[in-house]
Amino acid sequence: MRRFRVVAMAIAVAGSCLVLPAASATAATTTYQAENATITSGVVEANHAGFTGTGFVNYDNVTGSAVQWSITVAAGSTSLVFRYANGTTANRPMTIAIDGTTAATPSFAGTGAWTNWTTASVTATLTAGTHTVRATATTANGGPNVDELTVTDAGDPGPPGTGAPTAAELLAKVTSCSQISNGLYKTDSETARTIPVCGKNGAVFYKADMDIDCDGQRTSQCNENTDCCFQPDTAFHQSDGKPLNAATLPYVVVPSSSSTWDYTKFGIQGGGVVAVIYNNQVLYAVVGDTGPSSIIGEASYATAKALGINPDPSNGGTDSGVTYIYFKNSKISPIEDHTKATTTGEQLARTFINNN
């Protein structure tokens, strides 16, 4: 359900120093370049800026075109993050198979331009040792341009309470609310005030709905024609000074500071890390925009899409079931680096669980 939104205004927030918690001593993150992998029906190119390494793989426009990596991990939960660009308006879904068995089929949605790089993540539980990861196009359009695969394993399980946290672990820590807001928020302009902002050690959280924010850069998904309330700006900007891209960057909208609650007084700032939990999934996003001072529960098109929520700004979102956990004094720089938000978010989330 759509709601009224005020025009986003840039807000200057006093910076806070982020001290990252120590990761598990035996956990490992390794980046595997696509151009060094085994390529089926594709070619290595370097004609679109923003890639890492020496190039990227341009999939042929055929079903079955693929890139396959050989990875080595420790036993346990493993995060597979694919960095890609899709300059078309159509999804380019691929089957992600591990050792020949399908693990997921991400949509690899359009990113607005071939120079706009973003990520898609898959999580799997693997045994220790070497595995193959194959990303295979499932339509005649082929796959997107793929730059790299970043693999983070859980390492040696070690003592209880290490490794990437699950949705259940996080939700178990936010079952009760110690209210820090001076009042309650609405989920939509026509609803009653029912949502408190709650405090925990190292974080604040609330449980609400999710409305779709499409403000910022104009894309095929987010513009005046797709969103009645579109604004060509966001409160916080990319490292190049441009507004954020709601279609590609997972971000959340924090209520503008008011007498109900002033987020800036609780260690929350633009680029801060937020765990967004829905339907037993955890997505790490950043604080990217500000919204009405009386309404809570909004996130970008990309956030909704990644969580399987209808991202259409005109009729999308969900009426309930979303938990937002903001980690105090955190900040991702550059704000548009979603891979960094994910790896940092997993560390902050584990520390939050261990300390509460």
N, C-alpha and C positions, 0 to 999 in steps of 0.2 A: 504494500500500500504506500502510495506516495504521500509526502508531507511537504509543508512549506519550508523552504530553506532560505536563510539570509545569505547575502553575498559574502563570500569568504574574504576576510581582510588579513593581510600579512601581520603577524604578531612577532615582536621581538621578545625572545625569551632568554634570560640569563643562562649561559651555558653551564653545564655540570660535567665534571670529569667522570667518565665511565671507567670503572675498574672491573675488568672481566674476571669471573671466577675461574679457577683452574679447571681445565678439562680432566677427564679421566686419564690417568698417566699412560694407559696403554691404548686409548682410543686413537684412531688415525684418520686423517682426511687426505685424500689423494685425488689430484685432477688428471684426467686422461683426455688428451686432445683428440678431437674427431679425425683430424687429418692423419694421425698416426694409427688409426684403427683399421680394421678390415672393411672395405667398402664394396657394396654390391649395387651396381647401377647408380653411380653417383660420381662426382668429380670434386677435387679439392680446388677451391677458389679463394681469392683474397681481394675481391672487388667491392666489398661492402664494409665500411669502416666500423670499428667497435669490437671486432673479434679479438680473441686472445691467441697466443701461440703464433703459428705461421700462416694460418688460414682456417677455413671451415669447410664442411662438406655440403655441397649443393646436390640434393637428391634428384635423380631423374624423375620426370613426371610419369611414373608407372607404379602400379601396385607391386609391392614386393621389394622395392628399392630399400636398402638397409645399410646400417653401420653397426659393426660388432666390435666390442671391446673385450679384452681379457683383464679381469680385475682380481686382486688378492685382498682378502679381508680376514679379520678375526671373527669368531662365532658371535652371533647375536643379531640384533636389529641393525639394519644397514640402510642408510639414506642414499638414494641415487638422484642427483640433481642434474638435469639436462639443460644446458644453456643453448637457446635457439632464437631465430628470428623468422617471422612469417609475414612478408610484406603484402599478402593478399587479405581479402576480407573473409575467406572461407577457412574453417578449421582444416588442419592437415593431420588427422589422427594417426598414431602409430601404436603398434603392439610392442610392449616392452617385455621381452622374454629373457628369463634367467635360466641358463643351462637347458634351453629349449622349451621351458614351461612358461606360459604367459603369466606375468605378474600384474600387469595393468595395461590400460589403453588410454593414455592421456589424449586430450583433444588437440593440443598444440595450436591454440587459437591465434588469429591474426594479431600482429604486434604494431600495425600501422605503417611500417616501413621496414625494408630489409636491413636498415641500420639500427633499428630498435631491437635490442636484445633483451630477453627475459628468461625465466626459468620455469621448468615443470619438474615436479618431484614425485618420486615413487619410493615407498618404503617396503623392505622385504626382510625376512628373517633368514639368514644364511649360515651355513656351516663354515668353519675355518678352512681357508685354502683358496684355490683359484676357481673362478667362475666366469662364464661368458655372459655378457649383457648385450642383447641384440635389439635395436630399435628399427622396426620394419614398417614401412608405409602401408596403409590399408586401403587407400583409394588411388584412383588414376592420377590424382594431382601430385602424388609422391609425398615425401615428407617436407618439413621445413628445412631451412639451413641450420645445421647443427654445428656448434662451435666446440663444445667440450662436455664431458661427464665428470662431475665431482662426486666422489664416493666417501662417505663418512661411516665408519663402522663403530660398533659399541665397544670394541676392545675386549679385553679380559673382563668378564662380569665383575670381578672383584667383590668388595663388600656390597651389601644391599644399598640401593639408592645411588647408583651411578648409571651413566649412559643416557641416551635420548629418552625423555619422559613420554609416557602415553597420555591420551586424553583422560583415561580413568584416574591416573595418578594426580593429574592437575585438578580435576573436578573434585576429588576427595578432599582437597585442601580449601575448597571454597563452598562448603556446604552450609556454613552459617555466615551471617553478615554483622560486622562491627561498623555501623554506619559512620561515614566521615563527611557526607554531604549534609548541608543544613536543611535540606528538604528533599523531595522526591521529583523524579522526572517523568514525563510522558514518553510513550513510544511513538506516538503520532499526534498531530495537532488536535485531533478530535477525541483523544482518549484521556482518561484520568491520570493523575500523577501517582504512579505505583512503584517506580524503580529507584532504589537507593544506590549510591556509590559506596562501596565497602572497602575497608582497609585491612591489609595483612602485612606481615613482616616482609618488607622489600617490594611490595606491590599494592596496587589498588585494582578493584574489579567490580563488574556489574553483570547482571544477567538480563538480557533484553531481546529485542527482535533484531532484524537486519533490514534496513532500507538501503537502496542503492545510490551511491554518490558517483556521478559521471562528470563532475566538474574537472577543469584543467585543460589539457591539450585536446584539441578537436581531433577526433578519430571517427572511423566509420561506425563504431559502437556508441560513441559519446559526442553528441553535438546538439544543436538547437532543434533538429528534426526528430531525434530519438528521445530527447529528454526535455520536457516542458520547462524545467527549472534550471537548465544548463547555464553554468557560469564559466567563462574561459580563464579561470584562475583558481588556484588553491592557496590556502594559508601559508603553506611551506613549499619551497621550490627545489628543483633538481640542482645539482652542482653547477650546471651551465646557466642557471638563472631562470630556466623555463618552468612553467607550472608542471605539476606531476601529471602522469599519464594514467588515468583511472582504468583504462582498458588493459594495461599490462602490469601495473604495479599494485600488489596487495597493500592497501593502507586502510586505516580506520579514521573515522571522524569523531573528534572529541568535542563535547559541548563547549561553546564559548564561555569564557570566565564570567561568573555572575555571583550574586549573593547566595545562590543555591550551592555552587561549588566552583572553586577556582583551581583548575588543574595545575596551573603553574606553581602553586604553593605545595604541591605534593610530589615534586620530582618528575613531573611529566612534561615533555617538550616535543617539538617537531622532530621527527626522526627516531623518537623513542620506540622501543620494541614492545609489541603486543602479541600475546598468544590468543588467537581466535579459535574457539572450540565449538564444533557443531557436528552432530551425528557421529560421535566417536572419532572425529578427525581433529587434528591440531594443525593450524596454519599460522606461521609467524609473519606478522605484518608490521608496518611502521605507522606512527602517528603522522598523518599526511594532510589533514584539513580540519577546519573548525566548523561547527554547525550552530543551529539555534540554541539559545541559552536555556530553553525549557524542555528540549527533546533529546533523547539519547537512543543509541542503537543504529549506527549507519556505517557503511564501509564501501570501498570502491568496487566497481564492476569486476575487477580482477579477483578481489577477495571472494566475492560471492561465487564466481565461476569456479575457482579452485576448490571450493567446499561443496560443489554440487548444488548450489542454490541458484535459482533463476536470476541471471544478472541484468535482465532487461530493465532499464531505468523507468519505464512507463508502467510496468505491471509485475516486476520481479520482487525479490526479497523473500523474507519469511517472517511470520508474525511472532515467533517465539523460539526458544531453544538455543540461543547463542550466548556463550560466555566470553567476555572480554577481560583479559588479565594484562594490565599495564605494568611493566617492570620499571621501578623508580630509577632515576638518574642514568638511564640508558640512552644511547644515541648512535644511530648508524650513519656513517659518512663514507661515501656519498649516500644520501637518503634513498636513491634509486637502486642500490645494490641489494636485490632481494636474496641472493645467495648468502651474503654476509648477514642479513637479517635472520635468515634461517639458522645458520650455524651459531650465531651469537644468541639467538632466542633459545635454542636447545640448551645451551650452557646456563643461561639465566633461569630457565624453567627448572632445570635440575637443582640449582642452588635454592630456588624458591621452595621446591618440594622438601629439600633437606632441612630448611630452616623454619618450616611451619608444621 
